Every structure is written in structure tokens, then in C-alpha cells.
Amino acid sequence: MGQGFFQFLIHKKIMARIRYEQKTVNLAIDNGQSLDQGKVKLPAGKCIGMAAVMAGTKPTVFVNLGISENGVEIVQPSDWQFFEKTNGGTWLASLRNMSFDCDRDVTVDLSAAAALAADFKLQVIFIIEQVIG
């Protein structure tokens, strides 16, 4: 390949801009219950990070958070605390790293190991990287 091709690739990389879009879904498991799910449309791009923010008292049992599309697993369920924002570094670095294509409707599932003794509310945040230009 000629030098012109590589200059084109370098120019294209320099000209491209990155934009981040945030999408959220709010979930709640009521006292005495163990399940909830919500749907969210993720715009075109790549999900590069996720976070979960809880309101209220932390449950005393595992509460798994998973992502799927039409019943096909995208993010394997694991305890929601693995999605909590961490301290230090940049804002993006403090999120749980992800890497899946978007431009689709996804279902976010919350599933407790047992019925909860108190209401549990969780906001799940998706960060989508979009290349512009």
C-alpha cells in the first residue's frame, strides 16, 4: 500500500470526533418482591461504560443486574455493586468498562436472590461512544 493510503487513514482519524451520549433506565424492586426489568433504546455507537446508582438502603442479598436483547444475553448477570462508580481517575475510567454495539433496544433485568426486606431503587447509566465525521 502506498504512502497516500496511510496519510488518508491518519487524516481520517484526526478529523473524526468522539461524542459521548448517556442513556438511563430506572428500576425498582418493591419490599417483598425479587424482580424488575426496564427497557431502553441505545443509540448508534458502542457502549463503553456502565454505572449503577442506588437510592435507599443496600439489600442484604445479591441483586443481579443483566442486559439482554430479545432474550439474548449481552451482559451476563452479576451483582449490581460491580457497576458502582469507583473513585479516582477520569469520569469514564471510574465506570465499569463495557464494549458492545448499540443502536438497539435492550432489557435491563434486576433479580434478587430472595424477596427483599425493603424497597430497592437503582438507576443504570449507559455511556455510548459515537464517532462523528
C-alpha positions as CSV (number, residue, x, y, z in Angstrom):
1,M,0.0,0.0,0.0
2,G,1.2,3.4,-0.9
3,Q,2.1,6.3,1.5
4,G,-1.0,8.2,0.3
5,F,-3.3,5.5,1.8
6,F,-1.7,5.8,5.3
7,Q,-1.9,9.6,5.1
8,F,-5.6,9.2,4.3
9,L,-6.1,7.0,7.4
10,I,-4.2,9.4,9.6
11,H,-6.2,12.3,8.3
12,K,-9.5,10.4,8.8
13,K,-8.5,9.6,12.4
14,I,-7.6,13.3,13.1
15,M,-10.8,14.5,11.5
16,A,-13.1,12.1,13.4
17,R,-14.6,13.5,16.6
18,I,-15.8,11.4,19.6
19,R,-19.0,12.2,21.3
20,Y,-20.5,10.5,24.4
21,E,-24.2,10.1,24.9
22,Q,-25.7,8.9,28.1
23,K,-28.9,6.8,28.5
24,T,-30.5,5.8,31.7
25,V,-33.1,3.4,33.0
26,N,-34.7,3.4,36.4
27,L,-35.6,0.2,38.2
28,A,-37.2,-0.6,41.5
29,I,-37.8,-3.8,43.4
30,D,-40.5,-3.3,46.0
31,N,-40.4,-4.7,49.5
32,G,-41.3,-8.4,49.4
33,Q,-40.5,-8.7,45.7
34,S,-37.4,-10.0,43.9
35,L,-37.6,-8.9,40.2
36,D,-37.9,-5.8,38.0
37,Q,-37.0,-5.0,34.4
38,G,-36.9,-2.0,32.2
39,K,-36.3,-1.2,28.6
40,V,-34.1,1.5,27.0
41,K,-33.2,2.4,23.4
42,L,-29.5,2.7,23.0
43,P,-28.5,5.0,20.1
44,A,-25.9,4.1,17.4
45,G,-22.4,3.7,18.7
46,K,-20.6,1.5,21.2
47,C,-21.4,1.2,24.9
48,I,-18.0,1.8,26.6
49,G,-19.1,2.1,30.2
50,M,-21.9,1.5,32.6
51,A,-22.7,2.6,36.1
52,A,-25.4,2.0,38.7
53,V,-26.6,4.4,41.3
54,M,-28.7,3.2,44.2
55,A,-31.2,5.1,46.3
56,G,-32.1,3.8,49.8
57,T,-30.6,1.0,51.8
58,K,-28.4,-1.6,50.3
59,P,-30.0,-5.0,50.1
60,T,-28.7,-7.9,52.3
61,V,-28.9,-10.4,49.4
62,F,-27.3,-10.5,46.0
63,V,-29.2,-8.5,43.4
64,N,-28.0,-9.4,39.9
65,L,-28.1,-6.9,37.0
66,G,-28.1,-8.2,33.5
67,I,-28.6,-6.8,30.0
68,S,-30.3,-8.6,27.1
69,E,-31.9,-8.1,23.7
70,N,-34.9,-10.2,22.8
71,G,-33.8,-12.8,25.4
72,V,-30.2,-13.0,24.1
73,E,-27.7,-12.1,26.9
74,I,-25.5,-9.1,26.2
75,V,-24.1,-8.6,29.7
76,Q,-24.1,-11.6,31.9
77,P,-25.9,-11.0,35.2
78,S,-23.7,-10.1,38.2
79,D,-24.3,-8.3,41.5
80,W,-25.3,-4.7,40.8
81,Q,-22.4,-3.5,43.1
82,F,-19.9,-4.4,40.3
83,F,-21.5,-1.5,38.4
84,E,-21.0,1.1,41.1
85,K,-18.8,4.1,40.1
86,T,-15.3,3.9,41.6
87,N,-13.1,6.7,43.0
88,G,-10.1,8.1,41.2
89,G,-9.1,8.6,37.6
90,T,-11.2,10.2,35.0
91,W,-15.0,10.0,35.0
92,L,-15.0,7.4,32.2
93,A,-12.3,5.4,33.9
94,S,-14.5,5.2,37.1
95,L,-17.2,3.3,35.3
96,R,-17.5,-0.4,34.6
97,N,-15.8,-1.0,31.3
98,M,-18.0,-2.4,28.5
99,S,-17.7,-3.0,24.8
100,F,-20.8,-3.8,22.9
101,D,-22.5,-2.3,19.9
102,C,-25.7,-0.3,20.4
103,D,-28.4,1.0,18.1
104,R,-30.9,-1.4,19.6
105,D,-33.5,-1.8,22.3
106,V,-32.2,-3.6,25.4
107,T,-33.8,-5.0,28.5
108,V,-32.2,-4.4,31.9
109,D,-33.1,-7.1,34.4
110,L,-32.7,-6.9,38.2
111,S,-33.1,-10.2,40.0
112,A,-32.7,-10.6,43.8
113,A,-31.6,-14.0,45.3
114,A,-34.6,-13.7,47.7
115,A,-37.5,-11.4,48.3
116,L,-36.2,-8.0,49.6
117,A,-36.9,-6.7,53.1
118,A,-37.0,-3.1,51.8
119,D,-37.6,-1.2,48.6
120,F,-34.6,-1.1,46.3
121,K,-34.2,1.6,43.6
122,L,-31.4,1.6,41.0
123,Q,-30.6,3.9,38.1
124,V,-28.5,2.2,35.4
125,I,-26.4,4.5,33.2
126,F,-25.1,3.6,29.8
127,I,-22.3,5.6,28.2
128,I,-22.3,5.4,24.4
129,E,-19.3,6.5,22.3
130,Q,-20.2,7.9,18.9
131,V,-17.7,8.7,16.2
132,I,-18.7,11.9,14.3
133,G,-17.2,12.8,11.0
